[in-house]
Amino acid sequence: MRRCNILSLARTAIAGAFVVASVLGGEKAALQTKTDPASLPAFSVVSVRPVKPFAREPIDFRVQPGGRITATNLTLDIIIREAFGVKGYQIGGGPHWLSSDRFDIEANADDDPPRKVLLQMLQRMLADRCQLRYHWQTKQVDVYALVLAKGQPKLKPSTADRSFVRLIRNTPADQVGVSYTVEAQRASMSLFAARLGEIELGRPVVDRTGLKGDFDFSLSYSEPDDPDSGPQIFTAIREQLGLKLKAEKGEIPILTIDHIEKPSEN
């Protein structure tokens, strides 16, 4: 099963490891000319059902084998993020209900297309069922630049045969004092920066290290309100990796919503 967890690398994630898709590494690629929705492939069957307020359904988004996508108890802004491969800070405009009203969506293709095509189908569904119209633009925002700290970086060239960056929660969710470990194998600095942008830093992270190649490393840190569990992420990056996060301005692509409507129930 191909699964995209919408809560990846968030502080509220349940205990365990999460392998997440690249975000900032693909942001420049996401900036594109407007695509005619009619030119995109379409699902053969789509079901949309509004979710009652305060429903206790689990929140979930899945791209499944057999050409199927399911979204459970999700707002349309999250579905748009998944369809276009962007983060919340890359979406502009839209009505207030975009991030409050929730829906269950099931969509099926005739065959078993690859994930990229299924997400294009989801974009087509948003255009057909929600009348989504948008345009891309660049915007200057606050970012963190991942740069070299003083001295040599504490990174080992990779000897791994597969690539991932994953977050592991070390403390059960019902206990006070949460610490995390980021494990990386065969990871470039641009990939690591992209993953850092998904942790609750409040802004995107871009790679300015100038380091080439892939590395294997581990990073342990604690939440800001629990200093006794270990160093916070800024200190951990400097002390454990020989890198640092520097606040600056940067340009990122923004998907600006020109028009969208609530989808009608089947």
C-alpha positions as a printed NumPy array, in Angstrom:
array([[  0.   ,   0.   ,   0.   ],
       [  1.311,   3.422,  -0.952],
       [  0.478,   5.76 ,   1.884],
       [  1.037,   9.492,   2.303],
       [  0.714,  10.506,   5.945],
       [ -0.499,  14.137,   6.14 ],
       [  0.813,  14.486,   9.685],
       [  4.379,  13.516,   8.781],
       [  7.043,  14.98 ,  11.041],
       [  4.478,  16.946,  13.077],
       [  4.774,  17.166,  16.855],
       [  1.449,  15.371,  17.21 ],
       [  2.577,  12.327,  15.243],
       [  2.103,   8.974,  16.965],
       [  5.113,   7.004,  18.09 ],
       [  6.977,   5.393,  15.245],
       [  8.942,   6.197,  12.129],
       [  7.664,   8.227,   9.204],
       [  9.192,   8.296,   5.74 ],
       [  7.963,  11.393,   3.946],
       [  8.015,  12.753,   0.416],
       [ 10.412,  15.462,  -0.666],
       [  8.982,  18.945,  -0.379],
       [ 11.381,  21.861,  -0.563],
       [ 13.659,  19.917,  -2.867],
       [ 10.857,  19.986,  -5.439],
       [  9.483,  23.44 ,  -4.796],
       [ 11.201,  25.07 ,  -7.767],
       [  9.983,  22.253,  -9.988],
       [  6.458,  22.888,  -8.757],
       [  6.474,  26.414, -10.191],
       [  4.888,  25.93 , -13.588],
       [  2.571,  27.422, -16.143],
       [ -1.116,  26.898, -15.603],
       [ -2.279,  23.473, -16.776],
       [ -5.565,  23.058, -18.589],
       [ -7.561,  20.689, -16.311],
       [ -9.231,  19.121, -19.335],
       [ -5.821,  17.874, -20.504],
       [ -5.291,  15.845, -17.317],
       [ -6.402,  12.212, -16.942],
       [ -9.618,  11.602, -15.001],
       [-10.876,   9.013, -12.532],
       [-13.625,   6.718, -13.768],
       [-15.514,   6.885, -10.457],
       [-15.428,   9.586,  -7.752],
       [-17.415,   9.676,  -4.518],
       [-17.493,  12.783,  -2.304],
       [-19.248,  12.918,   1.056],
       [-19.227,  15.877,   3.48 ],
       [-18.196,  14.926,   7.014],
       [-20.369,  16.089,   9.889],
       [-18.76 ,  18.678,  12.204],
       [-16.793,  17.174,  15.114],
       [-16.866,  13.715,  13.543],
       [-14.378,  11.338,  15.116],
       [-13.282,   9.649,  11.918],
       [ -9.516,   9.175,  11.634],
       [ -7.69 ,  11.675,   9.428],
       [ -6.06 ,   9.851,   6.532],
       [ -4.888,  10.141,   2.917],
       [ -3.88 ,   7.087,   0.904],
       [ -2.718,   6.343,  -2.618],
       [ -3.481,   2.65 ,  -2.992],
       [ -2.68 ,  -0.097,  -5.496],
       [ -5.298,  -0.705,  -8.139],
       [ -5.63 ,   2.956,  -9.093],
       [ -7.426,   4.181,  -5.97 ],
       [ -7.158,   7.274,  -3.774],
       [ -8.996,   7.679,  -0.474],
       [ -9.186,  10.792,   1.69 ],
       [-10.866,  10.466,   5.078],
       [-12.068,  13.403,   7.184],
       [ -9.84 ,  15.872,   5.333],
       [-10.19 ,  19.558,   4.539],
       [ -9.823,  20.623,   0.919],
       [ -6.659,  22.591,   1.618],
       [ -4.959,  19.353,   2.71 ],
       [ -6.26 ,  17.521,  -0.359],
       [ -4.872,  20.319,  -2.545],
       [ -1.489,  19.965,  -0.843],
       [ -1.445,  16.247,  -1.601],
       [ -2.607,  16.689,  -5.201],
       [  0.013,  19.305,  -6.079],
       [  2.826,  18.162,  -3.768],
       [  3.064,  21.42 ,  -1.819],
       [  3.041,  22.437,   1.844],
       [  0.499,  24.603,   3.631],
       [  2.692,  27.712,   3.416],
       [  2.702,  27.298,  -0.392],
       [ -1.052,  27.829,  -0.747],
       [ -2.481,  31.34 ,  -0.975],
       [ -6.006,  32.669,  -1.184],
       [ -9.185,  30.641,  -0.924],
       [-12.299,  30.932,   1.289],
       [-12.225,  30.378,   5.059],
       [-14.044,  27.032,   4.831],
       [-11.131,  25.588,   2.846],
       [ -9.396,  24.668,   6.1  ],
       [-12.491,  23.895,   8.199],
       [-15.05 ,  21.857,   6.213],
       [-14.103,  18.188,   5.934],
       [-14.854,  15.541,   3.318],
       [-14.495,  11.839,   2.6  ],
       [-13.361,  11.146,  -0.961],
       [-12.956,   7.857,  -2.811],
       [-11.687,   7.901,  -6.388],
       [-10.937,   5.001,  -8.718],
       [ -9.117,   4.776, -12.041],
       [ -9.845,   2.167, -14.709],
       [ -6.407,   0.594, -14.425],
       [ -3.411,   0.888, -12.08 ],
       [ -1.571,   4.083, -13.091],
       [  1.556,   5.259, -11.235],
       [  1.3  ,   7.612,  -8.276],
       [  2.207,  10.679, -10.371],
       [ -0.734,  10.054, -12.7  ],
       [ -3.123,   9.402,  -9.803],
       [ -2.229,  12.782,  -8.313],
       [ -2.848,  14.41 , -11.701],
       [ -6.26 ,  12.734, -11.645],
       [ -6.834,  14.245,  -8.218],
       [ -6.012,  17.678,  -9.643],
       [ -8.566,  17.027, -12.418],
       [-11.152,  15.997,  -9.814],
       [-10.6  ,  19.248,  -7.896],
       [-11.123,  21.191, -11.123],
       [-14.253,  19.246, -12.126],
       [-15.975,  18.774,  -8.772],
       [-14.769,  21.865,  -6.893],
       [-14.251,  24.255,  -9.826],
       [-10.686,  24.878,  -8.641],
       [ -8.9  ,  27.6  , -10.583],
       [ -5.419,  28.744,  -9.601],
       [ -2.175,  30.274, -10.758],
       [  1.472,  29.97 ,  -9.66 ],
       [  3.592,  32.87 ,  -8.429],
       [  6.794,  33.337,  -6.465],
       [  6.767,  34.989,  -3.078],
       [  9.529,  36.132,  -0.766],
       [  9.102,  34.625,   2.687],
       [ 11.06 ,  34.023,   5.873],
       [ 13.142,  30.863,   5.552],
       [ 15.912,  29.09 ,   7.406],
       [ 19.11 ,  28.506,   5.455],
       [ 20.976,  25.33 ,   6.364],
       [ 24.633,  26.427,   6.395],
       [ 27.995,  25.233,   7.699],
       [ 28.851,  26.024,  11.318],
       [ 32.415,  26.725,  12.432],
       [ 34.788,  23.832,  11.931],
       [ 34.286,  20.744,   9.821],
       [ 30.819,  19.22 ,   9.318],
       [ 30.277,  16.041,  11.334],
       [ 28.93 ,  13.983,   8.453],
       [ 30.045,  10.63 ,   7.058],
       [ 29.825,   9.828,   3.341],
       [ 27.043,   7.326,   2.811],
       [ 27.635,   3.594,   2.543],
       [ 23.903,   2.747,   2.533],
       [ 22.095,   1.181,  -0.398],
       [ 18.825,   3.053,   0.078],
       [ 17.823,   6.647,   0.717],
       [ 15.557,   7.964,   3.467],
       [ 15.188,  10.572,   6.184],
       [ 12.775,   9.566,   8.932],
       [ 11.618,  10.918,  12.257],
       [ 11.282,   8.629,  15.273],
       [  9.417,   9.718,  18.377],
       [ 11.299,   8.351,  21.389],
       [  8.701,   9.118,  24.051],
       [  5.13 ,   7.746,  24.254],
       [  2.514,  10.334,  23.269],
       [  0.84 ,  10.262,  26.703],
       [  4.002,  11.285,  28.565],
       [  5.413,  14.731,  29.212],
       [  8.838,  15.375,  27.773],
       [  9.112,  14.383,  24.145],
       [ 12.347,  13.711,  22.292],
       [ 12.958,  12.723,  18.688],
       [ 15.612,  11.117,  16.533],
       [ 16.066,  11.913,  12.858],
       [ 17.741,   9.019,  11.046],
       [ 19.195,   9.648,   7.602],
       [ 20.733,   7.268,   5.089],
       [ 22.074,   8.194,   1.676],
       [ 20.687,  11.694,   2.201],
       [ 21.803,  14.81 ,   0.349],
       [ 21.783,  18.124,   2.162],
       [ 18.946,  19.368,  -0.061],
       [ 16.872,  16.358,   0.954],
       [ 17.706,  16.892,   4.635],
       [ 16.742,  20.573,   4.363],
       [ 13.434,  19.578,   2.799],
       [ 12.707,  17.244,   5.701],
       [ 13.623,  19.911,   8.251],
       [ 11.043,  22.167,   6.622],
       [  8.386,  19.665,   7.632],
       [  9.292,  19.734,  11.312],
       [  7.574,  22.498,  13.249],
       [ 10.128,  25.235,  12.587],
       [  7.486,  27.639,  11.313],
       [  9.178,  28.312,   7.961],
       [ 10.765,  26.505,   4.988],
       [ 14.391,  25.342,   5.062],
       [ 16.732,  25.662,   2.08 ],
       [ 20.16 ,  24.109,   1.58 ],
       [ 23.025,  26.611,   1.572],
       [ 25.756,  24.24 ,   2.797],
       [ 27.426,  23.748,  -0.56 ],
       [ 28.03 ,  20.114,   0.414],
       [ 27.788,  17.593,  -2.421],
       [ 27.094,  13.884,  -2.203],
       [ 25.042,  11.741,   0.168],
       [ 25.545,  11.164,   3.883],
       [ 24.541,   8.854,   6.73 ],
       [ 23.819,  10.53 ,  10.082],
       [ 21.578,  10.678,  13.139],
       [ 20.182,  13.71 ,  14.964],
       [ 18.534,  13.682,  18.421],
       [ 16.621,  16.622,  19.904],
       [ 13.765,  17.5  ,  22.264],
       [ 10.734,  19.742,  22.132],
       [ 11.299,  23.376,  23.197],
       [  9.194,  22.987,  26.335],
       [ 11.247,  20.03 ,  27.563],
       [ 14.933,  21.016,  27.773],
       [ 15.652,  18.199,  30.224],
       [ 15.106,  15.583,  27.485],
       [ 18.027,  16.868,  25.419],
       [ 19.078,  19.779,  23.201],
       [ 16.55 ,  21.625,  21.069],
       [ 16.823,  21.167,  17.33 ],
       [ 18.875,  24.316,  16.61 ],
       [ 21.509,  23.322,  19.161],
       [ 21.406,  19.675,  18.104],
       [ 22.058,  20.497,  14.441],
       [ 25.071,  22.617,  15.381],
       [ 26.588,  20.275,  17.963],
       [ 25.813,  16.926,  16.343],
       [ 26.148,  17.714,  12.628],
       [ 28.392,  20.779,  12.477],
       [ 25.666,  22.701,  10.646],
       [ 23.351,  25.518,  11.658],
       [ 20.072,  27.151,  10.711],
       [ 20.289,  30.817,   9.742],
       [ 17.192,  33.027,   9.402],
       [ 16.95 ,  34.849,   6.069],
       [ 14.603,  35.657,   3.187],
       [ 13.976,  33.354,   0.232],
       [ 11.625,  32.9  ,  -2.697],
       [  9.285,  29.923,  -2.952],
       [  6.506,  29.058,  -5.415],
       [  2.957,  29.719,  -4.207],
       [ -0.188,  28.089,  -5.578],
       [ -2.695,  30.946,  -5.433],
       [ -6.364,  29.935,  -5.482],
       [ -8.468,  32.133,  -7.757],
       [-11.74 ,  30.225,  -7.314],
       [-13.039,  27.121,  -5.552],
       [-16.449,  25.776,  -4.557],
       [-17.587,  23.137,  -2.105],
       [-18.01 ,  19.802,  -3.884],
       [-21.561,  18.548,  -4.181],
       [-22.374,  15.296,  -2.408],
       [-22.953,  12.246,  -4.6  ]])
